[in-house]
Amino acid sequence: MKTIAILIMCFFSSFELFPQELNYTNNRLAVSFDGNSEPDAAYKWPTGDPDDWGALVASCAIIAKLGLQDILVHCSYNNFIDAPPGPDEENQLKISADGAIELWGFDESIFFDVTTQLKESKAQLAAEMGKSTADDPLYYIHAGLSEFIYQVVEKVIAEGNIEALNHVYLLSHSKFNENEIRRDYHRTWDDIRKLCDNRIKYKKIKDQNDKENPNNLWNSGKDFSVWYWMRDHPDRTIKWMYSRLKAHSGKVADISDCGMFYYLLVGDDNGNPQKFRDFIEGGIN
């Protein structure tokens, strides 16, 4: 019986390879959002993913409120690989990113539109991953599908920096982002794990959506009223954040990916509109 118990423990431990405590202390931070605006006719759902139009802004607001703009070393968006680029005037993620840069003082050079800057975005994030050490780890927020990050990890390995991946942490809240593919030849989070031989450390918090309960978490469905405090806020940058929330093409109040930033930087995986209001308080600028 004891032998059987040991075998069972070994079996299950093979699936829990990484420590669940992230030990985050304002280390370097990277993120890649999806959210493309332009329709992708080769995919089963041709439209983009408009939740990130507001989530990118809310995520940057959390960082800026804490005065930690310098820890963000990579922010890419529109990372649906092989999806078409859209014109700038209709590129909703570019509008969000450009606004966050201008209003909150982020470094423009670390923002990338993957549909037009795939090579540059991969090279920059691979360099950040490749220099990671125990004293200088990188924390990656998984706010888009996995193919982009697979290609980045592939580049890190090709450049001879595979051991640096031992000091990269990936934070997720979405089974969809981990597993969905837009082309048959795309890869998933499990493929990334295999590629790096389980070096990247992984933490998954609970799904940050609860659209049936507008006062809980970061997706209030069709109910925008819980976010009216943004609309009515005296800080013009908070008013602008509300406009990016309202930009959602499906008229859904969803900024769920920012819940990962709230968890990592504030220590709470159970954020909600009221907590966010209390956190923002007098504004950002």
C-alpha positions as CSV (number, residue, x, y, z in Angstrom):
1,M,0.0,0.0,0.0
2,K,2.8,2.4,0.9
3,T,4.5,1.7,-2.5
4,I,1.2,2.4,-4.3
5,A,0.8,5.7,-2.4
6,I,4.4,6.8,-3.3
7,L,3.7,6.0,-7.0
8,I,0.5,8.0,-7.0
9,M,2.3,11.0,-5.4
10,C,5.0,10.8,-8.0
11,F,2.4,10.6,-10.8
12,F,0.6,13.7,-9.7
13,S,3.7,15.6,-8.9
14,S,4.8,15.3,-12.5
15,F,2.0,17.6,-13.4
16,E,2.8,20.2,-10.8
17,L,6.3,21.0,-11.8
18,F,6.5,24.6,-10.7
19,P,6.2,26.4,-7.3
20,Q,3.0,28.4,-7.1
21,E,4.4,31.3,-5.1
22,L,5.7,33.9,-7.5
23,N,7.7,35.9,-5.0
24,Y,7.2,39.1,-7.0
25,T,9.0,42.2,-5.8
26,N,8.5,44.8,-8.6
27,N,10.7,42.8,-11.0
28,R,10.8,43.3,-14.8
29,L,7.3,42.8,-16.2
30,A,6.2,41.9,-19.8
31,V,2.8,41.4,-21.4
32,S,1.4,40.5,-24.7
33,F,-2.3,41.1,-25.5
34,D,-4.3,39.9,-28.4
35,G,-7.3,42.1,-29.3
36,N,-6.9,42.6,-33.0
37,S,-9.3,45.0,-34.6
38,E,-9.1,43.8,-38.2
39,P,-11.4,40.8,-39.1
40,D,-9.5,37.5,-39.7
41,A,-11.4,35.7,-42.5
42,A,-9.3,32.5,-42.0
43,Y,-10.5,32.0,-38.4
44,K,-13.8,30.6,-37.2
45,W,-14.6,33.8,-35.4
46,P,-13.5,36.6,-37.9
47,T,-13.7,39.4,-35.4
48,G,-10.9,40.4,-33.0
49,D,-11.0,40.2,-29.2
50,P,-12.2,43.6,-28.1
51,D,-11.8,43.1,-24.3
52,D,-8.2,44.0,-24.6
53,W,-9.0,47.4,-26.0
54,G,-9.9,48.5,-22.5
55,A,-7.8,45.9,-20.6
56,L,-4.5,47.2,-21.9
57,V,-5.4,50.7,-20.6
58,A,-6.6,49.4,-17.2
59,S,-3.5,47.3,-16.9
60,C,-1.3,50.4,-17.6
61,A,-3.4,52.4,-15.2
62,I,-2.6,49.9,-12.4
63,I,1.1,50.2,-13.1
64,A,1.0,54.0,-13.4
65,K,-0.9,54.5,-10.2
66,L,1.9,52.7,-8.4
67,G,4.5,54.8,-10.2
68,L,6.1,51.6,-11.7
69,Q,6.2,52.5,-15.4
70,D,9.9,51.6,-15.6
71,I,9.3,48.0,-14.6
72,L,7.3,47.4,-17.8
73,V,9.9,46.2,-20.3
74,H,7.7,44.8,-23.1
75,C,4.1,45.4,-24.1
76,S,3.0,43.9,-27.4
77,Y,-0.6,43.8,-28.7
78,N,-2.6,42.5,-31.6
79,N,-0.7,39.2,-31.2
80,F,-3.1,36.9,-33.2
81,I,-0.3,35.5,-35.4
82,D,-1.1,35.4,-39.1
83,A,-4.1,37.8,-38.6
84,P,-4.1,40.9,-40.9
85,P,-3.1,44.3,-39.7
86,G,-5.6,47.1,-39.6
87,P,-5.3,50.8,-40.6
88,D,-4.0,52.9,-37.7
89,E,-7.2,55.0,-37.5
90,E,-9.2,51.8,-36.8
91,N,-6.5,50.0,-34.8
92,Q,-8.1,49.9,-31.4
93,L,-5.2,48.5,-29.5
94,K,-2.8,51.0,-31.0
95,I,-5.2,53.8,-29.9
96,S,-5.1,52.3,-26.4
97,A,-1.4,51.9,-26.3
98,D,-0.6,55.3,-27.7
99,G,-2.9,56.9,-25.2
100,A,-1.3,55.1,-22.3
101,I,2.2,56.1,-23.5
102,E,1.2,59.8,-23.9
103,L,-0.9,60.2,-20.7
104,W,1.0,58.1,-18.2
105,G,4.6,58.3,-19.3
106,F,5.4,54.8,-20.5
107,D,8.4,54.2,-22.7
108,E,7.2,54.1,-26.3
109,S,10.1,51.9,-27.4
110,I,8.8,48.8,-25.5
111,F,5.3,48.8,-27.2
112,F,4.8,46.8,-30.3
113,D,1.9,46.0,-32.7
114,V,2.6,42.4,-33.6
115,T,0.7,42.5,-36.9
116,T,3.2,45.1,-38.2
117,Q,6.2,44.5,-36.0
118,L,6.4,40.8,-35.5
119,K,10.2,40.5,-36.0
120,E,10.9,43.5,-33.7
121,S,8.5,42.4,-31.0
122,K,9.9,38.9,-30.9
123,A,13.5,40.1,-30.8
124,Q,12.9,42.6,-28.0
125,L,11.0,40.1,-25.8
126,A,13.5,37.3,-26.5
127,A,16.3,39.7,-25.4
128,E,14.4,40.4,-22.1
129,M,13.8,36.7,-21.5
130,G,17.3,35.8,-22.5
131,K,19.0,38.0,-19.9
132,S,16.9,36.8,-16.9
133,T,18.7,35.5,-13.8
134,A,17.8,34.5,-10.3
135,D,18.5,38.1,-9.2
136,D,16.7,39.6,-12.2
137,P,13.7,37.4,-13.2
138,L,11.1,38.4,-15.8
139,Y,7.4,38.1,-15.1
140,Y,5.3,37.6,-18.2
141,I,1.5,38.3,-18.2
142,H,-0.2,35.9,-20.6
143,A,-3.0,38.1,-22.0
144,G,-3.1,36.7,-25.5
145,L,-2.9,33.4,-27.3
146,S,0.2,31.2,-27.1
147,E,1.6,31.2,-30.6
148,F,3.4,34.5,-30.2
149,I,5.1,33.5,-27.0
150,Y,6.0,30.1,-28.4
151,Q,7.9,31.8,-31.2
152,V,9.6,34.1,-28.7
153,V,10.7,31.1,-26.6
154,E,11.9,29.4,-29.7
155,K,14.1,32.4,-30.5
156,V,15.5,32.5,-26.9
157,I,16.6,28.9,-27.3
158,A,18.0,29.4,-30.8
159,E,20.1,32.3,-29.3
160,G,21.6,29.9,-26.7
161,N,19.8,31.3,-23.7
162,I,17.6,28.4,-22.7
163,E,18.9,28.4,-19.1
164,A,17.6,31.9,-18.7
165,L,14.1,30.6,-19.0
166,N,14.5,29.1,-15.5
167,H,14.0,32.6,-14.3
168,V,11.0,33.5,-16.4
169,Y,7.5,33.3,-14.8
170,L,4.3,33.1,-16.7
171,L,1.0,34.3,-15.1
172,S,-2.3,33.2,-16.7
173,H,-6.0,33.3,-15.9
174,S,-7.4,31.9,-19.1
175,K,-7.7,28.4,-20.4
176,F,-8.8,29.9,-23.7
177,N,-5.6,32.0,-24.1
178,E,-3.5,29.0,-23.2
179,N,-5.1,26.5,-25.5
180,E,-6.9,28.3,-28.4
181,I,-5.2,28.2,-31.9
182,R,-6.2,30.4,-34.9
183,R,-4.4,28.2,-37.4
184,D,-3.9,24.4,-37.4
185,Y,-0.1,24.8,-37.2
186,H,-0.2,27.2,-34.1
187,R,1.0,26.0,-30.7
188,T,-0.4,26.1,-27.2
189,W,0.9,26.6,-23.7
190,D,1.6,22.9,-23.4
191,D,3.7,23.1,-26.5
192,I,5.7,25.9,-24.9
193,R,6.3,23.9,-21.8
194,K,7.6,21.0,-23.9
195,L,9.8,23.3,-25.9
196,C,11.5,24.8,-22.9
197,D,11.6,21.5,-21.0
198,N,9.4,23.0,-18.3
199,R,11.8,25.7,-17.4
200,I,9.3,28.6,-17.4
201,K,7.5,28.8,-14.1
202,Y,3.8,28.9,-14.2
203,K,1.0,30.4,-12.1
204,K,-2.7,30.4,-13.0
205,I,-5.1,32.4,-11.0
206,K,-8.8,32.1,-11.2
207,D,-10.6,33.3,-14.3
208,Q,-11.1,37.0,-13.9
209,N,-14.5,37.0,-15.6
210,D,-17.8,36.9,-13.8
211,K,-20.2,38.7,-16.2
212,E,-23.3,37.4,-14.4
213,N,-22.2,39.4,-11.3
214,P,-21.3,42.9,-12.3
215,N,-19.9,43.8,-8.9
216,N,-17.4,40.9,-8.9
217,L,-14.1,40.7,-10.8
218,W,-13.4,42.6,-14.1
219,N,-16.2,41.7,-16.6
220,S,-19.6,43.1,-15.8
221,G,-21.2,42.0,-19.0
222,K,-23.6,44.6,-20.5
223,D,-23.7,46.6,-17.2
224,F,-21.5,49.7,-17.5
225,S,-23.0,51.4,-14.5
226,V,-20.5,49.8,-12.1
227,W,-17.8,51.7,-14.0
228,Y,-19.5,55.1,-14.2
229,W,-17.1,56.3,-11.6
230,M,-14.5,56.4,-14.4
231,R,-16.8,58.4,-16.6
232,D,-17.5,60.9,-13.9
233,H,-13.9,61.1,-12.5
234,P,-12.2,64.5,-12.4
235,D,-8.9,63.0,-13.7
236,R,-9.1,63.3,-17.5
237,T,-7.0,60.1,-17.9
238,I,-9.6,58.1,-16.0
239,K,-12.3,59.5,-18.1
240,W,-10.3,58.4,-21.1
241,M,-9.9,54.9,-19.6
242,Y,-13.7,54.7,-19.5
243,S,-13.9,55.7,-23.2
244,R,-11.6,52.7,-24.0
245,L,-13.8,50.4,-21.9
246,K,-16.8,51.7,-23.9
247,A,-15.0,51.2,-27.2
248,H,-15.8,47.4,-27.0
249,S,-17.4,46.5,-30.3
250,G,-19.8,44.1,-28.6
251,K,-20.8,46.7,-26.0
252,V,-19.5,44.5,-23.1
253,A,-17.7,46.0,-20.1
254,D,-14.8,43.5,-20.0
255,I,-11.3,44.4,-18.9
256,S,-10.6,40.9,-17.4
257,D,-6.9,40.6,-18.3
258,C,-6.0,43.5,-16.0
259,G,-7.0,41.3,-13.1
260,M,-3.6,39.6,-13.5
261,F,-1.8,42.9,-13.0
262,Y,-4.0,43.7,-10.0
263,Y,-3.1,40.3,-8.6
264,L,0.6,40.6,-9.2
265,L,1.1,44.2,-8.2
266,V,-1.6,44.6,-5.5
267,G,-1.8,41.0,-4.3
268,D,-5.5,40.4,-4.9
269,D,-7.0,37.9,-7.4
270,N,-10.5,39.0,-6.4
271,G,-10.6,42.5,-7.7
272,N,-13.8,44.3,-8.7
273,P,-15.1,47.7,-9.8
274,Q,-15.4,49.1,-6.3
275,K,-11.9,47.9,-5.3
276,F,-10.5,49.4,-8.5
277,R,-12.3,52.7,-7.7
278,D,-10.7,52.7,-4.2
279,F,-7.3,51.9,-5.6
280,I,-7.5,54.7,-8.2
281,E,-8.8,57.2,-5.5
282,G,-7.7,60.7,-6.4
283,G,-6.5,59.8,-9.9
284,I,-3.2,58.9,-11.5
285,N,-1.6,62.1,-12.6
